[in-house]
């Protein structure tokens, strides 16, 4: 299945954002790698992230909740809609 953001897609994000909400697409630093995922749930200082194609994505279902401070940017372009 083709990802919403195929490899090589140029994205623009902002490092200084006011608030994170479910549905936002973010860059997270996890195990030394930057990953682009969508926020599914927020609980206190933690986020649960999912890929837009759950059948092929490695996300919080495998590695659990992440701390909000692991978010390095919020993607604002291209605008992405959940598939």
PyMOL Python script that loads the backbone (N, CA, C, O; Angstrom):
from pymol import cmd

cmd.read_pdbstr("""\
ATOM      1  N   UNK A   1       0.850  -1.186   0.000  1.00  0.00           N
ATOM      2  CA  UNK A   1       0.000   0.000   0.000  1.00  0.00           C
ATOM      3  C   UNK A   1       0.890   1.241   0.000  1.00  0.00           C
ATOM      4  O   UNK A   1       1.917   1.265   0.678  1.00  0.00           O
ATOM      5  N   UNK A   2       0.513   2.249  -0.738  1.00  0.00           N
ATOM      6  CA  UNK A   2       1.298   3.468  -0.851  1.00  0.00           C
ATOM      7  C   UNK A   2       1.087   4.329   0.399  1.00  0.00           C
ATOM      8  O   UNK A   2      -0.053   4.603   0.775  1.00  0.00           O
ATOM      9  N   UNK A   3       2.195   4.760   1.052  1.00  0.00           N
ATOM     10  CA  UNK A   3       2.054   5.634   2.220  1.00  0.00           C
ATOM     11  C   UNK A   3       1.457   6.983   1.838  1.00  0.00           C
ATOM     12  O   UNK A   3       1.551   7.414   0.689  1.00  0.00           O
ATOM     13  N   UNK A   4       0.845   7.640   2.815  1.00  0.00           N
ATOM     14  CA  UNK A   4       0.309   8.981   2.583  1.00  0.00           C
ATOM     15  C   UNK A   4       1.454   9.925   2.222  1.00  0.00           C
ATOM     16  O   UNK A   4       1.296  10.798   1.368  1.00  0.00           O
ATOM     17  N   UNK A   5       2.603   9.750   2.871  1.00  0.00           N
ATOM     18  CA  UNK A   5       3.815  10.503   2.536  1.00  0.00           C
ATOM     19  C   UNK A   5       4.848   9.503   2.022  1.00  0.00           C
ATOM     20  O   UNK A   5       5.592   8.928   2.816  1.00  0.00           O
ATOM     21  N   UNK A   6       4.906   9.289   0.711  1.00  0.00           N
ATOM     22  CA  UNK A   6       5.853   8.319   0.167  1.00  0.00           C
ATOM     23  C   UNK A   6       7.298   8.716   0.464  1.00  0.00           C
ATOM     24  O   UNK A   6       7.579   9.898   0.659  1.00  0.00           O
ATOM     25  N   UNK A   7       8.216   7.752   0.502  1.00  0.00           N
ATOM     26  CA  UNK A   7       9.628   8.074   0.704  1.00  0.00           C
ATOM     27  C   UNK A   7      10.084   9.132  -0.296  1.00  0.00           C
ATOM     28  O   UNK A   7       9.738   9.077  -1.476  1.00  0.00           O
ATOM     29  N   UNK A   8      10.859  10.086   0.187  1.00  0.00           N
ATOM     30  CA  UNK A   8      11.362  11.155  -0.667  1.00  0.00           C
ATOM     31  C   UNK A   8      10.485  12.382  -0.707  1.00  0.00           C
ATOM     32  O   UNK A   8      10.858  13.382  -1.321  1.00  0.00           O
ATOM     33  N   UNK A   9       9.311  12.337  -0.060  1.00  0.00           N
ATOM     34  CA  UNK A   9       8.415  13.499  -0.026  1.00  0.00           C
ATOM     35  C   UNK A   9       9.025  14.583   0.850  1.00  0.00           C
ATOM     36  O   UNK A   9       9.432  14.318   1.981  1.00  0.00           O
ATOM     37  N   UNK A  10       9.085  15.786   0.335  1.00  0.00           N
ATOM     38  CA  UNK A  10       9.565  16.922   1.099  1.00  0.00           C
ATOM     39  C   UNK A  10       8.442  17.395   2.012  1.00  0.00           C
ATOM     40  O   UNK A  10       7.335  17.671   1.551  1.00  0.00           O
ATOM     41  N   UNK A  11       8.727  17.489   3.304  1.00  0.00           N
ATOM     42  CA  UNK A  11       7.725  17.947   4.270  1.00  0.00           C
ATOM     43  C   UNK A  11       8.259  19.163   5.006  1.00  0.00           C
ATOM     44  O   UNK A  11       9.470  19.339   5.146  1.00  0.00           O
ATOM     45  N   UNK A  12       7.353  19.989   5.469  1.00  0.00           N
ATOM     46  CA  UNK A  12       7.717  21.141   6.274  1.00  0.00           C
ATOM     47  C   UNK A  12       7.041  21.005   7.630  1.00  0.00           C
ATOM     48  O   UNK A  12       5.848  20.721   7.732  1.00  0.00           O
ATOM     49  N   UNK A  13       7.835  21.216   8.655  1.00  0.00           N
ATOM     50  CA  UNK A  13       7.310  21.133  10.008  1.00  0.00           C
ATOM     51  C   UNK A  13       7.737  22.351  10.799  1.00  0.00           C
ATOM     52  O   UNK A  13       8.593  23.132  10.381  1.00  0.00           O
ATOM     53  N   UNK A  14       7.124  22.483  11.931  1.00  0.00           N
ATOM     54  CA  UNK A  14       7.465  23.580  12.819  1.00  0.00           C
ATOM     55  C   UNK A  14       7.864  22.987  14.163  1.00  0.00           C
ATOM     56  O   UNK A  14       7.157  22.148  14.720  1.00  0.00           O
ATOM     57  N   UNK A  15       8.998  23.431  14.672  1.00  0.00           N
ATOM     58  CA  UNK A  15       9.500  22.906  15.942  1.00  0.00           C
ATOM     59  C   UNK A  15       8.795  23.533  17.143  1.00  0.00           C
ATOM     60  O   UNK A  15       8.707  22.917  18.205  1.00  0.00           O
ATOM     61  N   UNK A  16       8.302  24.733  16.978  1.00  0.00           N
ATOM     62  CA  UNK A  16       7.677  25.425  18.099  1.00  0.00           C
ATOM     63  C   UNK A  16       6.183  25.522  17.846  1.00  0.00           C
ATOM     64  O   UNK A  16       5.724  26.382  17.094  1.00  0.00           O
ATOM     65  N   UNK A  17       5.450  24.657  18.462  1.00  0.00           N
ATOM     66  CA  UNK A  17       4.012  24.576  18.279  1.00  0.00           C
ATOM     67  C   UNK A  17       3.364  24.815  19.640  1.00  0.00           C
ATOM     68  O   UNK A  17       3.997  24.627  20.678  1.00  0.00           O
ATOM     69  N   UNK A  18       2.122  25.221  19.626  1.00  0.00           N
ATOM     70  CA  UNK A  18       1.445  25.540  20.888  1.00  0.00           C
ATOM     71  C   UNK A  18       0.830  24.320  21.549  1.00  0.00           C
ATOM     72  O   UNK A  18       0.998  24.107  22.750  1.00  0.00           O
ATOM     73  N   UNK A  19       0.130  23.531  20.782  1.00  0.00           N
ATOM     74  CA  UNK A  19      -0.623  22.442  21.381  1.00  0.00           C
ATOM     75  C   UNK A  19      -0.673  21.262  20.422  1.00  0.00           C
ATOM     76  O   UNK A  19      -0.819  21.435  19.211  1.00  0.00           O
ATOM     77  N   UNK A  20      -0.553  20.084  20.969  1.00  0.00           N
ATOM     78  CA  UNK A  20      -0.707  18.876  20.170  1.00  0.00           C
ATOM     79  C   UNK A  20      -2.113  18.337  20.371  1.00  0.00           C
ATOM     80  O   UNK A  20      -2.651  18.359  21.478  1.00  0.00           O
ATOM     81  N   UNK A  21      -2.700  17.852  19.278  1.00  0.00           N
ATOM     82  CA  UNK A  21      -4.045  17.296  19.338  1.00  0.00           C
ATOM     83  C   UNK A  21      -4.080  15.987  18.562  1.00  0.00           C
ATOM     84  O   UNK A  21      -3.280  15.787  17.648  1.00  0.00           O
ATOM     85  N   UNK A  22      -5.000  15.091  18.918  1.00  0.00           N
ATOM     86  CA  UNK A  22      -5.179  13.891  18.105  1.00  0.00           C
ATOM     87  C   UNK A  22      -5.464  14.300  16.651  1.00  0.00           C
ATOM     88  O   UNK A  22      -6.228  15.229  16.389  1.00  0.00           O
ATOM     89  N   UNK A  23      -4.839  13.591  15.732  1.00  0.00           N
ATOM     90  CA  UNK A  23      -4.982  13.898  14.317  1.00  0.00           C
ATOM     91  C   UNK A  23      -3.793  14.651  13.745  1.00  0.00           C
ATOM     92  O   UNK A  23      -3.567  14.621  12.536  1.00  0.00           O
ATOM     93  N   UNK A  24      -3.019  15.336  14.610  1.00  0.00           N
ATOM     94  CA  UNK A  24      -1.837  16.036  14.126  1.00  0.00           C
ATOM     95  C   UNK A  24      -0.791  15.036  13.650  1.00  0.00           C
ATOM     96  O   UNK A  24      -0.612  13.979  14.255  1.00  0.00           O
ATOM     97  N   UNK A  25      -0.103  15.372  12.568  1.00  0.00           N
ATOM     98  CA  UNK A  25       1.005  14.566  12.068  1.00  0.00           C
ATOM     99  C   UNK A  25       2.285  15.189  12.635  1.00  0.00           C
ATOM    100  O   UNK A  25       2.508  16.394  12.512  1.00  0.00           O
ATOM    101  N   UNK A  26       3.114  14.357  13.251  1.00  0.00           N
ATOM    102  CA  UNK A  26       4.295  14.848  13.944  1.00  0.00           C
ATOM    103  C   UNK A  26       5.537  14.038  13.573  1.00  0.00           C
ATOM    104  O   UNK A  26       5.448  12.912  13.083  1.00  0.00           O
ATOM    105  N   UNK A  27       6.690  14.644  13.824  1.00  0.00           N
ATOM    106  CA  UNK A  27       7.964  13.937  13.735  1.00  0.00           C
ATOM    107  C   UNK A  27       8.352  13.603  15.165  1.00  0.00           C
ATOM    108  O   UNK A  27       8.401  14.484  16.023  1.00  0.00           O
ATOM    109  N   UNK A  28       8.628  12.322  15.421  1.00  0.00           N
ATOM    110  CA  UNK A  28       9.057  11.905  16.748  1.00  0.00           C
ATOM    111  C   UNK A  28      10.441  11.286  16.662  1.00  0.00           C
ATOM    112  O   UNK A  28      10.800  10.668  15.660  1.00  0.00           O
ATOM    113  N   UNK A  29      11.204  11.460  17.715  1.00  0.00           N
ATOM    114  CA  UNK A  29      12.503  10.824  17.817  1.00  0.00           C
ATOM    115  C   UNK A  29      12.309   9.572  18.660  1.00  0.00           C
ATOM    116  O   UNK A  29      12.005   9.651  19.850  1.00  0.00           O
ATOM    117  N   UNK A  30      12.488   8.412  18.027  1.00  0.00           N
ATOM    118  CA  UNK A  30      12.308   7.150  18.728  1.00  0.00           C
ATOM    119  C   UNK A  30      13.468   6.226  18.394  1.00  0.00           C
ATOM    120  O   UNK A  30      13.702   5.904  17.229  1.00  0.00           O
ATOM    121  N   UNK A  31      14.187   5.807  19.415  1.00  0.00           N
ATOM    122  CA  UNK A  31      15.337   4.915  19.264  1.00  0.00           C
ATOM    123  C   UNK A  31      16.345   5.458  18.257  1.00  0.00           C
ATOM    124  O   UNK A  31      16.885   4.715  17.439  1.00  0.00           O
ATOM    125  N   UNK A  32      16.590   6.768  18.329  1.00  0.00           N
ATOM    126  CA  UNK A  32      17.594   7.395  17.483  1.00  0.00           C
ATOM    127  C   UNK A  32      17.165   7.650  16.048  1.00  0.00           C
ATOM    128  O   UNK A  32      17.978   8.084  15.232  1.00  0.00           O
ATOM    129  N   UNK A  33      15.911   7.390  15.724  1.00  0.00           N
ATOM    130  CA  UNK A  33      15.399   7.618  14.373  1.00  0.00           C
ATOM    131  C   UNK A  33      14.242   8.601  14.416  1.00  0.00           C
ATOM    132  O   UNK A  33      13.468   8.627  15.372  1.00  0.00           O
ATOM    133  N   UNK A  34      14.134   9.409  13.369  1.00  0.00           N
ATOM    134  CA  UNK A  34      12.988  10.292  13.252  1.00  0.00           C
ATOM    135  C   UNK A  34      11.903   9.568  12.474  1.00  0.00           C
ATOM    136  O   UNK A  34      12.153   9.016  11.402  1.00  0.00           O
ATOM    137  N   UNK A  35      10.701   9.576  13.022  1.00  0.00           N
ATOM    138  CA  UNK A  35       9.567   8.895  12.397  1.00  0.00           C
ATOM    139  C   UNK A  35       8.418   9.887  12.262  1.00  0.00           C
ATOM    140  O   UNK A  35       8.203  10.723  13.140  1.00  0.00           O
ATOM    141  N   UNK A  36       7.688   9.791  11.166  1.00  0.00           N
ATOM    142  CA  UNK A  36       6.520  10.648  10.951  1.00  0.00           C
ATOM    143  C   UNK A  36       5.283   9.790  11.174  1.00  0.00           C
ATOM    144  O   UNK A  36       5.055   8.802  10.477  1.00  0.00           O
ATOM    145  N   UNK A  37       4.492  10.192  12.161  1.00  0.00           N
ATOM    146  CA  UNK A  37       3.290   9.441  12.534  1.00  0.00           C
ATOM    147  C   UNK A  37       2.185  10.408  12.902  1.00  0.00           C
ATOM    148  O   UNK A  37       2.417  11.607  13.056  1.00  0.00           O
ATOM    149  N   UNK A  38       0.977   9.876  13.041  1.00  0.00           N
ATOM    150  CA  UNK A  38      -0.196  10.672  13.424  1.00  0.00           C
ATOM    151  C   UNK A  38      -0.535  10.393  14.883  1.00  0.00           C
ATOM    152  O   UNK A  38      -0.517   9.245  15.325  1.00  0.00           O
ATOM    153  N   UNK A  39      -0.843  11.449  15.625  1.00  0.00           N
ATOM    154  CA  UNK A  39      -1.237  11.290  17.026  1.00  0.00           C
ATOM    155  C   UNK A  39      -2.646  10.718  17.075  1.00  0.00           C
ATOM    156  O   UNK A  39      -3.571  11.261  16.471  1.00  0.00           O
ATOM    157  N   UNK A  40      -2.796   9.630  17.791  1.00  0.00           N
ATOM    158  CA  UNK A  40      -4.098   8.991  17.964  1.00  0.00           C
ATOM    159  C   UNK A  40      -4.738   9.410  19.291  1.00  0.00           C
ATOM    160  O   UNK A  40      -5.921   9.745  19.345  1.00  0.00           O
ATOM    161  N   UNK A  41      -3.926   9.384  20.372  1.00  0.00           N
ATOM    162  CA  UNK A  41      -4.438   9.715  21.705  1.00  0.00           C
ATOM    163  C   UNK A  41      -3.387  10.513  22.458  1.00  0.00           C
ATOM    164  O   UNK A  41      -2.189  10.401  22.201  1.00  0.00           O
ATOM    165  N   UNK A  42      -3.871  11.326  23.399  1.00  0.00           N
ATOM    166  CA  UNK A  42      -2.984  12.079  24.287  1.00  0.00           C
ATOM    167  C   UNK A  42      -3.449  11.829  25.715  1.00  0.00           C
ATOM    168  O   UNK A  42      -4.634  11.932  26.029  1.00  0.00           O
ATOM    169  N   UNK A  43      -2.483  11.496  26.576  1.00  0.00           N
ATOM    170  CA  UNK A  43      -2.777  11.235  27.979  1.00  0.00           C
ATOM    171  C   UNK A  43      -1.689  11.904  28.812  1.00  0.00           C
ATOM    172  O   UNK A  43      -0.530  11.494  28.769  1.00  0.00           O
ATOM    173  N   UNK A  44      -2.059  12.921  29.558  1.00  0.00           N
ATOM    174  CA  UNK A  44      -1.103  13.670  30.377  1.00  0.00           C
ATOM    175  C   UNK A  44       0.065  14.146  29.516  1.00  0.00           C
ATOM    176  O   UNK A  44      -0.130  14.954  28.607  1.00  0.00           O
ATOM    177  N   UNK A  45       1.283  13.656  29.789  1.00  0.00           N
ATOM    178  CA  UNK A  45       2.455  14.086  29.026  1.00  0.00           C
ATOM    179  C   UNK A  45       2.870  13.040  27.999  1.00  0.00           C
ATOM    180  O   UNK A  45       4.017  13.026  27.553  1.00  0.00           O
ATOM    181  N   UNK A  46       1.949  12.173  27.627  1.00  0.00           N
ATOM    182  CA  UNK A  46       2.277  11.107  26.688  1.00  0.00           C
ATOM    183  C   UNK A  46       1.364  11.129  25.475  1.00  0.00           C
ATOM    184  O   UNK A  46       0.236  11.619  25.521  1.00  0.00           O
ATOM    185  N   UNK A  47       1.896  10.575  24.378  1.00  0.00           N
ATOM    186  CA  UNK A  47       1.114  10.464  23.139  1.00  0.00           C
ATOM    187  C   UNK A  47       1.161   9.026  22.644  1.00  0.00           C
ATOM    188  O   UNK A  47       2.136   8.305  22.855  1.00  0.00           O
ATOM    189  N   UNK A  48       0.091   8.633  21.988  1.00  0.00           N
ATOM    190  CA  UNK A  48      -0.002   7.323  21.346  1.00  0.00           C
ATOM    191  C   UNK A  48      -0.078   7.620  19.860  1.00  0.00           C
ATOM    192  O   UNK A  48      -1.016   8.276  19.405  1.00  0.00           O
ATOM    193  N   UNK A  49       0.905   7.141  19.094  1.00  0.00           N
ATOM    194  CA  UNK A  49       0.973   7.465  17.674  1.00  0.00           C
ATOM    195  C   UNK A  49       0.717   6.236  16.816  1.00  0.00           C
ATOM    196  O   UNK A  49       1.075   5.115  17.178  1.00  0.00           O
ATOM    197  N   UNK A  50       0.087   6.475  15.665  1.00  0.00           N
ATOM    198  CA  UNK A  50      -0.182   5.404  14.706  1.00  0.00           C
ATOM    199  C   UNK A  50       0.233   5.855  13.320  1.00  0.00           C
ATOM    200  O   UNK A  50       0.194   7.042  12.994  1.00  0.00           O
ATOM    201  N   UNK A  51       0.630   4.887  12.512  1.00  0.00           N
ATOM    202  CA  UNK A  51       0.852   5.156  11.099  1.00  0.00           C
ATOM    203  C   UNK A  51      -0.488   5.166  10.393  1.00  0.00           C
ATOM    204  O   UNK A  51      -1.458   4.596  10.893  1.00  0.00           O
ATOM    205  N   UNK A  52      -0.553   5.801   9.248  1.00  0.00           N
ATOM    206  CA  UNK A  52      -1.809   5.875   8.513  1.00  0.00           C
ATOM    207  C   UNK A  52      -2.207   4.549   7.881  1.00  0.00           C
ATOM    208  O   UNK A  52      -3.361   4.377   7.488  1.00  0.00           O
ATOM    209  N   UNK A  53      -1.279   3.616   7.777  1.00  0.00           N
ATOM    210  CA  UNK A  53      -1.565   2.278   7.260  1.00  0.00           C
ATOM    211  C   UNK A  53      -1.191   1.266   8.346  1.00  0.00           C
ATOM    212  O   UNK A  53      -0.095   0.706   8.318  1.00  0.00           O
ATOM    213  N   UNK A  54      -2.089   1.029   9.294  1.00  0.00           N
ATOM    214  CA  UNK A  54      -1.783   0.205  10.463  1.00  0.00           C
ATOM    215  C   UNK A  54      -1.290  -1.197  10.133  1.00  0.00           C
ATOM    216  O   UNK A  54      -0.525  -1.775  10.905  1.00  0.00           O
ATOM    217  N   UNK A  55      -1.713  -1.751   9.008  1.00  0.00           N
ATOM    218  CA  UNK A  55      -1.307  -3.123   8.682  1.00  0.00           C
ATOM    219  C   UNK A  55       0.186  -3.231   8.375  1.00  0.00           C
ATOM    220  O   UNK A  55       0.746  -4.324   8.460  1.00  0.00           O
ATOM    221  N   UNK A  56       0.843  -2.129   8.022  1.00  0.00           N
ATOM    222  CA  UNK A  56       2.271  -2.181   7.695  1.00  0.00           C
ATOM    223  C   UNK A  56       3.120  -1.247   8.542  1.00  0.00           C
ATOM    224  O   UNK A  56       4.337  -1.193   8.362  1.00  0.00           O
ATOM    225  N   UNK A  57       2.514  -0.517   9.452  1.00  0.00           N
ATOM    226  CA  UNK A  57       3.232   0.502  10.222  1.00  0.00           C
ATOM    227  C   UNK A  57       3.774  -0.043  11.537  1.00  0.00           C
ATOM    228  O   UNK A  57       3.155  -0.888  12.183  1.00  0.00           O
ATOM    229  N   UNK A  58       4.935   0.455  11.911  1.00  0.00           N
ATOM    230  CA  UNK A  58       5.488   0.212  13.240  1.00  0.00           C
ATOM    231  C   UNK A  58       5.225   1.477  14.039  1.00  0.00           C
ATOM    232  O   UNK A  58       5.714   2.552  13.692  1.00  0.00           O
ATOM    233  N   UNK A  59       4.450   1.347  15.109  1.00  0.00           N
ATOM    234  CA  UNK A  59       4.015   2.528  15.842  1.00  0.00           C
ATOM    235  C   UNK A  59       3.782   2.173  17.307  1.00  0.00           C
ATOM    236  O   UNK A  59       4.319   1.179  17.795  1.00  0.00           O
ATOM    237  N   UNK A  60       3.001   2.959  18.001  1.00  0.00           N
ATOM    238  CA  UNK A  60       2.783   2.762  19.437  1.00  0.00           C
ATOM    239  C   UNK A  60       2.145   1.417  19.782  1.00  0.00           C
ATOM    240  O   UNK A  60       2.208   0.986  20.934  1.00  0.00           O
ATOM    241  N   UNK A  61       1.543   0.762  18.823  1.00  0.00           N
ATOM    242  CA  UNK A  61       1.006  -0.573  19.096  1.00  0.00           C
ATOM    243  C   UNK A  61       2.135  -1.554  19.388  1.00  0.00           C
ATOM    244  O   UNK A  61       1.936  -2.540  20.097  1.00  0.00           O
ATOM    245  N   UNK A  62       3.317  -1.287  18.842  1.00  0.00           N
ATOM    246  CA  UNK A  62       4.467  -2.142  19.108  1.00  0.00           C
ATOM    247  C   UNK A  62       5.334  -1.618  20.255  1.00  0.00           C
ATOM    248  O   UNK A  62       5.775  -2.396  21.100  1.00  0.00           O
ATOM    249  N   UNK A  63       5.583  -0.297  20.291  1.00  0.00           N
ATOM    250  CA  UNK A  63       6.520   0.231  21.286  1.00  0.00           C
ATOM    251  C   UNK A  63       5.882   1.056  22.389  1.00  0.00           C
ATOM    252  O   UNK A  63       6.600   1.581  23.241  1.00  0.00           O
ATOM    253  N   UNK A  64       4.579   1.191  22.407  1.00  0.00           N
ATOM    254  CA  UNK A  64       3.887   1.844  23.519  1.00  0.00           C
ATOM    255  C   UNK A  64       3.829   3.361  23.408  1.00  0.00           C
ATOM    256  O   UNK A  64       4.181   3.952  22.387  1.00  0.00           O
ATOM    257  N   UNK A  65       3.376   3.960  24.489  1.00  0.00           N
ATOM    258  CA  UNK A  65       3.209   5.409  24.579  1.00  0.00           C
ATOM    259  C   UNK A  65       4.580   6.083  24.550  1.00  0.00           C
ATOM    260  O   UNK A  65       5.568   5.532  25.035  1.00  0.00           O
ATOM    261  N   UNK A  66       4.624   7.288  23.971  1.00  0.00           N
ATOM    262  CA  UNK A  66       5.840   8.096  23.938  1.00  0.00           C
ATOM    263  C   UNK A  66       5.621   9.359  24.752  1.00  0.00           C
ATOM    264  O   UNK A  66       4.489   9.804  24.947  1.00  0.00           O
ATOM    265  N   UNK A  67       6.709   9.922  25.219  1.00  0.00           N
ATOM    266  CA  UNK A  67       6.636  11.197  25.925  1.00  0.00           C
ATOM    267  C   UNK A  67       6.452  12.322  24.908  1.00  0.00           C
ATOM    268  O   UNK A  67       7.003  12.264  23.808  1.00  0.00           O
ATOM    269  N   UNK A  68       5.684  13.337  25.272  1.00  0.00           N
ATOM    270  CA  UNK A  68       5.466  14.467  24.369  1.00  0.00           C
ATOM    271  C   UNK A  68       6.779  15.127  23.963  1.00  0.00           C
ATOM    272  O   UNK A  68       6.894  15.657  22.858  1.00  0.00           O
ATOM    273  N   UNK A  69       7.784  15.094  24.867  1.00  0.00           N
ATOM    274  CA  UNK A  69       9.049  15.749  24.536  1.00  0.00           C
ATOM    275  C   UNK A  69       9.836  15.005  23.456  1.00  0.00           C
ATOM    276  O   UNK A  69      10.886  15.482  23.025  1.00  0.00           O
ATOM    277  N   UNK A  70       9.346  13.845  23.012  1.00  0.00           N
ATOM    278  CA  UNK A  70       9.971  13.131  21.900  1.00  0.00           C
ATOM    279  C   UNK A  70       9.498  13.671  20.550  1.00  0.00           C
ATOM    280  O   UNK A  70      10.035  13.306  19.505  1.00  0.00           O
ATOM    281  N   UNK A  71       8.490  14.541  20.583  1.00  0.00           N
ATOM    282  CA  UNK A  71       8.024  15.197  19.358  1.00  0.00           C
ATOM    283  C   UNK A  71       9.018  16.299  19.024  1.00  0.00           C
ATOM    284  O   UNK A  71       9.258  17.197  19.831  1.00  0.00           O
ATOM    285  N   UNK A  72       9.601  16.222  17.818  1.00  0.00           N
ATOM    286  CA  UNK A  72      10.567  17.243  17.422  1.00  0.00           C
ATOM    287  C   UNK A  72       9.964  18.288  16.492  1.00  0.00           C
ATOM    288  O   UNK A  72      10.524  19.374  16.346  1.00  0.00           O
ATOM    289  N   UNK A  73       8.833  17.982  15.861  1.00  0.00           N
ATOM    290  CA  UNK A  73       8.168  18.953  14.987  1.00  0.00           C
ATOM    291  C   UNK A  73       6.749  18.492  14.684  1.00  0.00           C
ATOM    292  O   UNK A  73       6.421  17.309  14.772  1.00  0.00           O
ATOM    293  N   UNK A  74       5.934  19.449  14.330  1.00  0.00           N
ATOM    294  CA  UNK A  74       4.581  19.158  13.847  1.00  0.00           C
ATOM    295  C   UNK A  74       4.554  19.481  12.360  1.00  0.00           C
ATOM    296  O   UNK A  74       4.908  20.588  11.955  1.00  0.00           O
ATOM    297  N   UNK A  75       4.138  18.525  11.552  1.00  0.00           N
ATOM    298  CA  UNK A  75       4.112  18.708  10.107  1.00  0.00           C
ATOM    299  C   UNK A  75       2.937  19.613   9.729  1.00  0.00           C
ATOM    300  O   UNK A  75       1.803  19.376  10.145  1.00  0.00           O
ATOM    301  N   UNK A  76       3.221  20.652   8.936  1.00  0.00           N
ATOM    302  CA  UNK A  76       2.118  21.503   8.493  1.00  0.00           C
ATOM    303  C   UNK A  76       1.975  21.489   6.973  1.00  0.00           C
ATOM    304  O   UNK A  76       0.968  21.978   6.460  1.00  0.00           O
ATOM    305  N   UNK A  77       2.959  20.939   6.222  1.00  0.00           N
ATOM    306  CA  UNK A  77       2.812  20.804   4.783  1.00  0.00           C
ATOM    307  C   UNK A  77       3.602  19.608   4.313  1.00  0.00           C
ATOM    308  O   UNK A  77       4.738  19.444   4.758  1.00  0.00           O
ATOM    309  N   UNK A  78       3.091  18.774   3.462  1.00  0.00           N
ATOM    310  CA  UNK A  78       1.759  18.870   2.881  1.00  0.00           C
ATOM    311  C   UNK A  78       0.705  18.522   3.917  1.00  0.00           C
ATOM    312  O   UNK A  78       0.954  17.768   4.857  1.00  0.00           O
ATOM    313  N   UNK A  79      -0.475  19.087   3.723  1.00  0.00           N
ATOM    314  CA  UNK A  79      -1.580  18.732   4.619  1.00  0.00           C
ATOM    315  C   UNK A  79      -1.935  17.290   4.350  1.00  0.00           C
ATOM    316  O   UNK A  79      -2.075  16.873   3.200  1.00  0.00           O
ATOM    317  N   UNK A  80      -2.078  16.536   5.411  1.00  0.00           N
ATOM    318  CA  UNK A  80      -2.371  15.118   5.242  1.00  0.00           C
ATOM    319  C   UNK A  80      -3.720  14.809   5.854  1.00  0.00           C
ATOM    320  O   UNK A  80      -4.077  15.325   6.913  1.00  0.00           O
ATOM    321  N   UNK A  81      -4.449  13.969   5.178  1.00  0.00           N
ATOM    322  CA  UNK A  81      -5.740  13.518   5.689  1.00  0.00           C
ATOM    323  C   UNK A  81      -5.622  12.048   6.011  1.00  0.00           C
ATOM    324  O   UNK A  81      -4.971  11.292   5.290  1.00  0.00           O
ATOM    325  N   UNK A  82      -6.245  11.654   7.079  1.00  0.00           N
ATOM    326  CA  UNK A  82      -6.215  10.259   7.463  1.00  0.00           C
ATOM    327  C   UNK A  82      -6.892   9.408   6.396  1.00  0.00           C
ATOM    328  O   UNK A  82      -7.975   9.731   5.909  1.00  0.00           O
ATOM    329  N   UNK A  83      -6.229   8.319   6.049  1.00  0.00           N
ATOM    330  CA  UNK A  83      -6.748   7.431   5.006  1.00  0.00           C
ATOM    331  C   UNK A  83      -7.804   6.522   5.573  1.00  0.00           C
ATOM    332  O   UNK A  83      -8.364   5.699   4.849  1.00  0.00           O
TER     333      UNK A  83
END
""", "prot")
cmd.dss("prot")
cmd.show_as("cartoon", "prot")
cmd.util.cbc("prot")
cmd.orient("prot")
